[in-house]
Each structure stands twice: as structure tokens, then as C-alpha cells.
Amino acid sequence: MKYLFINDLKYELIENYKDALNIDELINKMTDYFNEFDYVIGDYSYGKLRLKGFCNKDNKNYKDINDINNLKIYINDFCAYDCRYFVIKKISDEIM
């Protein structure tokens, strides 16, 4: 298990397809906007990191479009074919 601390929140690296995770690039791209999501997915399109937030159904910000159960659909339909990507999961809402 690999843990990350970003914006004073603790995350666990769930998946790192094709060794996509670049910590420095992620830290520079993550804003407070993503604090409300349970998961953050990062994928690379045309060499640039894109981030998208996903939620569990019990999250107050949950919508069908950001349901974590639709992650594979998002990767297959909205990301470049066979792109590098990573998935991180927020461990706690408590600021460290």
C-alpha cells in the first residue's frame, strides 16, 4: 500500500496503470475542488494530466456521472485508448 498526502489529506494509491503516477505533477494539479470526492482519477491525454473526481453512493456530492462504480466506463469511453492512468482513494476527511 502506498499512501500520499495532498492538500493535507491522506490518500491511498489504488491503481497505477502503466506507472502513470507522477507525485509532483499531481500535487501541482490538485486543488481544493477535489477534497469533496472519495476518489481522484488521473489520466494522460496528449501528454497532459487530467483529473476527475468520483464518489461512493453515500457521499453528499454523489451523482450518477461521478459514481465510482462507473470508473471502467469512464476510462474506456472518455480517456484515450490504453492511456496511462492512476486511481487514488481519500482515506480520511480529517486534515492532517
ZIBEL-V988882 format. One record per backbone hydrogen bond with DSSP energy under -0.5 kcal/mol. NH is the residue of the N-H (numbers start at 0). CO is the residue of the C=O. If there is no record, write none. Layout:
NH_CO / NH_CO
//
This chain:
3_10 / 5_3 / 5_8 / 8_5 / 10_3 / 11_88 / 12_1 / 13_11 / 13_86 / 14_86 / 16_84 / 18_15 / 19_16 / 19_84 / 22_20 / 25_21 / 26_22 / 27_23 / 28_24 / 29_25 / 33_30 / 34_31 / 35_32 / 36_33 / 37_53 / 38_53 / 39_87 / 40_51 / 41_85 / 42_49 / 43_83 / 44_42 / 44_47 / 47_44 / 49_42 / 51_40 / 53_38 / 54_65 / 58_55 / 61_58 / 65_62 / 66_63 / 67_54 / 69_66 / 70_67 / 73_69 / 74_70 / 75_71 / 76_72 / 77_73 / 78_74 / 82_79 / 84_16 / 85_41 / 86_14 / 87_39 / 88_11 / 89_37 / 90_9 / 91_9 / 95_7
//
